[in-house]
Every structure is written in C-alpha cells, then in structure tokens.
Amino acid sequence: MSEKSNRQPSLVTLISQALHSLEAETGAVVPSIQPAATYARDENYEVRQPYWYRRDGSQTTAQAENIIATLEGAKESLLFSSGMSACTAVIENLPTDAHVVAPKVMYHGVLQQIQNYAANRRITVSYYDAGDMQSLADAVKACDPHLVWVETPNNPNWEVTDIAKAAEIAHTAGAKLITDCTGTPPSMTKALDLGADISFHSATKYLNGHSDVTAGVLSVNDTGKTWDDIATIRKLQGTVLHSFDAWLLIRGMRTLFLRVEKCSANAMAIAKHFEGHRHIETVMYPGLASHPGHDIANRQTNGQFGGMLSILVKGSEQTAIDVARFCELFYPATSLGGVESLIEHRKTVSGEGFPVHPRLLRLSIGIEDADDLIYDLEQALARAME
C-alpha cells in the first residue's frame, strides 16, 4: 500500500483552502458558521469547549484567527470588532503614565485616540517623523518609552519605516514595538519576523478585501501576561469579532494572495503612468524607484509594494476635490484594500486638525483593468483643470 506524501503545502495553498478546513462529518469544503451567543454546559455542569459565552469568541472567530496567525507566522492572533477597538485595547492596557512614541502623521483615528489618552493624562506621548530612523531614534532616546508605534507605509503619505531597525531602537530602550502594516498585509510583510512585538492590521482592509466587514487583529509570539490582559480587555469590552463577520473574513482571506498581487500590479502601472504627469505634482508610492523608501519597501514587501498610493494634484484644494468628484470608475469613498478602487480627498475626511496636504488624493487601487483606471483619472484630471 502506498503511503501518503510528507510534502507540506505552501502558505498560498494553506490560506486558499482556509487551512484545509474540510469538515469531516459533511465533507463541506467551506468552513461553517457557529453563530451561538451562549453555550450549554454538559451533564456535570462543565464547560463543553473553550467558549461558554460569545464575548470569549467562537469556533468561527477562532478559525479566522488561526488563519491570520498562520499568515503572520505568529503564535496567536486576536480578532476585534474593528481596527480601532484592537488599537484601543493595546493603549488601554498600558500602565498609567506610560510613554508612547508615535509618528506625527499616521492613520488619523489611532492618532486621535493616542492624543485623547494623553489629553486625559492617562499616557504621555512623543512624536517622530515617519520613515526617518534618526528622528525615531532621537525621540526614543529623549524619553523612557513603554511602547513604540510604527505604521509602515504611513497613511496617507506612504513613508516607509525599516521595521527591523525600529525594533532594535525600541528594544534597546526597553520598549515594545507595535507595527501597523495594514497597507501591506502579511502575504507581503511579516512584521513579527522583522522584530515587532505586536503586529496590527485593520482586517477591514486587505485581509477581508471586499468592503463588507469591519475588523481588527493583533498577532504576537509572546503570549504572556500582556497578551492575556489584552484578551481580557476584549472580553470585558465586548469587542470580539462576531461569527458572521469572521466567516466573511475567512472567505476574503482565501483570495488574499491573488487580490494583493493584482492590486499591487495595478498600483504600479498607475504610479508609473502619472509620475511626471503635467497635472500631478507628486506621486507617493513606495514602488517607484524615486521614492526615498523604495529599497526598504522592496525588502519588506517581497517586491509587491501594495495597492495604496497618493497623488498631489496641481492647482488648488478645490481642484483636488473636483478630481475625486469627476471620477466615474473610482468610488469617492473612505477605506482601502477592497477589490474596487477608491479615491479620497484626505483632508476633507481627516479634518482640519490632521497634518495632511490640502491637494492630496489617496487612492486605493482595486483589481479592475489598470487601463480603465488610468483613463478614469485622466478624464477627471482634464475636467478639473478646465
């Protein structure tokens, strides 16, 4: 009798098959959903499984967490009901008067939350210039940090931070490093392998990829007390990802590698087309050789660079808004990482208090035909410049 092969499948195969989650009883090739909010105990009044109430999680949420942990090369992952609830759990778990070092420009929701905690004298904060390792080193050296926050590439200017160097700077100072790599999902960047202590992703974005789930995820290799405390915060705040959203997330992750490859290729084509364009002042995309963080991004993303870029439109702020208004294929909507392409005037969305250029348009490039997207931007620019 022939023996089974010992060959281990690749990560691409594992994720596309949702960790080969064939159900033994039914033979179903699609993972099922367990939507229960509570679970009955057995005849001895013992808990039948790890979950006895929905705030602890569910089999479906755990399956999604296992897939992400496999993607990240992590020991464990925890899914939250939004990216903001995941980030807030990390901040909430910091000791009183903990010092956080964060970028001056980053995702505005997390920056605002950090500033809210600082304004309430819960934590203190120092800031550094995103992508500038000397600025980061100086900020860390000037304080006694508990946590260093890195977002790479940084939203919405797409500066690139060397995660390995950031980890060295943080660890030398006795701090932990959390990285937000939402713009480069773990099919591209594995932050834990590069030295991060906590990897964060807004799973709403590329991990789900279909603009129909709001979720956030934290992944670690150190599952000690800090991790347990964050899990307890999730439980007590009731921010665990619900089963149906977890199932949608599983469905989305099965095509992650394909989607990211296509989005990245489209973004590169668009960035190259509009670099030096008569109506564009600057194209901000790490995939361009002219980008100051290109070499680091190339190492950290396996040469894919992702589907996010920004452009500075010539003219006025209203010109930039008009470009977004006049697009016919790009949706004028907030978010990123979906199969559909989005365009956003970032200052309008983030508000006056956020340091973003008034003529900056953020583009999330989807999986459509790249030539169609280029034509759409060309016609919108032409109309806006009339």
N, C-alpha and C positions, 0 to 999 in steps of 0.2 A: 504494500500500500504506500502510495506516495505521501510525503509529509508536506505540511503547509510551509510556505515560504517564510523566512525570517526577516525579509526586507521590510524596513519601516517606511511608511508613506511619508511624502514630503508635507511641509506645512500647508502648502496650497491645497493639496488633496484633503488633508485633515479638516481644514476650515470649510472647504466647499461641501464636505459631507457632514458638517456640524459635528465633528469628532466621531464620525462613523456611528451615528446615533440610531442605528436600526433597532426598532422596538421588537424584542424577542417574541412577545405574545401575538402581535398583529402583523409583524413584518413591515410596518409603516416606515417609509424612508424619510418622512418629515417628522421632526420632533413634535410631540403632542403638547397641549397646554393644560396646566393644572391651575385652575382659577380660584380654588377654595380660599376663603378668608380665615377659616379656622379648621382644626383637625381633631377628631375624636380620639380619646385615649383608648388603650386596649382594656381587656377584661381585668387586668391587675392595676388599672389606673396609671399605667406607664405611658409615656410619650412613644408613639409608634415610629417616629422618624425625627430628624433634626428640627423639623418645623412643627410648632404647635399653634402658631398664630401668624397671620400674614406679615406683620411687621418684622418678623425674623427672616422672611424670604419665602421661597417656594422652589419646587423642583425645576420649574421653567426658568426662573431667575438664576438658579444655581447653574443650569446648563449654559446659559448665556455667559455667566461669569467664568465658567471653565473654558469656554471657547476663547474669551479675551485673555485669560491667564496664559493659555497656550500660545496665543499670538504674541503676547508681551514677553514670553519666557519668564513669567512670574510664578511665585508660589501660590499667591491668591489674588483675586480681584473682588471688588465690591461694587455693585451697581446701585445707583441712586436715581431718584425720580427726575433729576435734572443735573446738568453740569454745575450749576450754581449751588445746588444742595450738596454736591460732593465737595466742592471747594470750601463751602461754609463749614462743613464738618471738620476739615483739616484746620481751618482757622479757629473754630470753636474749641478744638482740642488743645490748642496751645496754652501753656501756663500763663497766668496773669503777668503782665508786663513783659511778655516775650517780645523779642525784637525780630522783625521780618525785614528782609532786604528784597525789594521788588523792582521791576522795570518801571521807568517813568511812563512809558506807553505800553499798554498791553490790552487784553480784552477788557472793555470798559466796565462790564458787570463785576468781574473779580476785583478790578482796581477800586471800584466804588465800595465794594464790601470791605476790602482791606482798610480803606480810608474811614469807613463807618466805625469799624472796631477801634481804629486809632483815635478818632474823634471822641469816642466814649471812654477813652483811656484804658481800654482793655489790652491793647498791644501798642508798641511803638514801631515806626517804620522808617527805613532809609531807602533811597531810590538810586538807581543807576541807569545809564544809557544802554538800551537794549542792543545786544550784539557787540558791545565794547567791553572786552575782557578786562582791560585796565580799569575802566570805570567800575566794573563789578568788584574787582579785587580791592580797589580803594574804598568802596562803600562797605565791604565786609570788614576790612581792616580797621575802619573807624568806629566799629561798634562791637558788641558781643552778641552776634546773631544766634537765634534759635532755628530759624528757617530761612532758606534762600529760595526765592521763587523765580523760575525761568520759564519763559514762553518762547518757543522757537519752532518755526519762524514767528516773529512777533506781529500780531494783528494791530493795525492794518498796513504797516509799512514793510513788513516781511524781512526785518533784520534777522540774521542768523546767529545764534549763540552756540559756541562749542560746548556741548554738554559734558564731555569728559573733563575739560578744563574747569568748567563751572563746578563740577563735583569735587575736584581737587581743591579749589578755593574754599568751598563750603566746608568740606570735611576737615581741612587744616584749621579752620576756625571753630571746629566742634559743632557745626550746624548740619542740619539735614537739607537735602536738595529735593525740591519737588519740581517736576517739569510738566508743562502743558504743551503737548505735541499734537494738539487737535488737528492742526493743519497738515501734519504728516503722520498718518495713522501707523499702527505697529507693523503693518505689512511693509512700511518704509523705514521707520525709525523705532528702534527698541531702546528706550531711554534707560531702562534698568541695566542693560548690558553695558551702557556707557558710563554708569556710575551713579545714576539718580537713585534716591531712596524711595521716592513715590513717583509713579507715572500717572498723570491725569489725562483723560480725554473727555471732551464733550461727545458722548456717544450719539447725540442727536445728529452729528455731522457725518463724517465718512464711515464710521463703524456701521451706522444704520443705512445711510446713503439714499433714503427715499423720502425724506422730509415728512415722515408721519410718526415719529417717535421723539419724545424729549427724554434724555437720559444722560447721566454722567457716570464715570467709572474711575476708580482708584485701583492701582495694582502695586504690589510690593513683593519683596523676597523675605523681608524681616517681619514675621507675623507675631511679634511680641506684644507687650502691653500697649504700646501706642496704637497698634493696629486693632487690638481688642477694644480699646476705648473709642476709636472712630466707629467701629461696628456698633457699639452701644449707643453712640450719638445717633447713628442712622436709625436704630431700632426705636429709641425714645422719641425722636422727632417724626417718625413715621414716613421716612423718605426713601424706603426701599422701592426699587423699580417694580411696578406691578406686572403680573404674569403675561397679560396680553401684549404689553409693550415689550417685555422681554422676548416673547415669541416673535414679534415683528423684527426685533433687533437680531435675533438668530437668523431669520430669513435674509435680512440685509447683509449680514456678515458673510454669508455663503458666497456672495459675489464680490467681496471686498477687493480681492486681487485684480479681478477684471476691471472693475469700476475705476480703481485708483490708476491703473495703467492707462486707461483711456482718458481720464480727466487730466492726467499729467501730460500726455502727448498733446492733447488739445491746447492746454495752457501754454506749453512750449511754442506751439505753432502761432498762437495769438500773440504771445510776448515778442517773438521774433518779428512778426509782421508789423507790430506797432512801435517797436523800438526805432527811434529816429523819425517817426511819423510827423508830418507837418502840423498836425493839430494836437500832438501829445508832447508834453514837456519831459516826462519821465515815465518809464515802465519799471515797476518794482516787482521783480520776480527772481528768486534765487537761482533759477535755471539758466539765466543769461550769464554769459562769461563776464560781462561788465559789472555784474552785481558783486559788491565787496565781500559777501559771504558765500560766494559760489563754491569755492573749494571745500569749505566746511560742510555746506549743504550736500555736496556731491558725496562726501564720505558718510554723512549721517542718514541719507535717504536712498542709498543704493542707486544713485543717479536718476531718480524719478522726479524729484523736486516738488511734486504735488500739483493740485489744481487751483491754487489761490494766487492771485496777483492783484496789484493795484496800479492805477494809472493817474497821473496828474494831467488834467486837461488844460490846455492853454485857454486864455480868456478870463472869465470871471467865475465866481461861485455859481451864479445862475446858469452859466454855460454848462458847468459840470452837471447840475441838476437837470438841465434840459437834455443832455445826452442820455441820462438814465430814463427820462420821460419818453424819449423818442425811440428807444429800443423796441423792437417788435418781437424778437425771439427771447432775449434776456428778460426774465421776470424782475421787476423792480421790488425786490423783497429782501428781508433780512434773513440771515443764516448762511450756511455754506455746506459743501460736501455732499449735496444731493445729485441725482442723475440729471437734473435740469440746471441750466445756467442762470445765475442771479447777478444783478447789478445793484449797487447800493451807494448812495451818497452818504459817506460815513459820518460826516459832521452833523447832518440832519438827524441821524439815528442816535449817535452817541451823546449829542448835546453840546452846549457851549463850554462846559467845564472840562471837556476832554481835549487834550492837545492833538488835534488832527488837522491836516491841511484842508482848507475850505474847498479846494478844487480836486480833492482825492475821490476817486471812484473805486470801490472794492468790487472785484469780480470773482465769483465762484464759478469755475468752469465745469460744465457737466459732460455728458457723454454724447451730445449731439454731433453732427457733422461740423468739423472745425471751420470749413469754408463758409458754411451758413452763418456761424457765429461771427466770423470776421466781416462778412458782408453786412450783418446787422449793425455792428459797431461802426463800420464805415458810413453807412447811411445816417445813423444817429448823429455822428460827429458832423457830417456835412450839413444836416438840418440845423444843428445847434450853432454852427459857425456862420450861418447865413446873415 
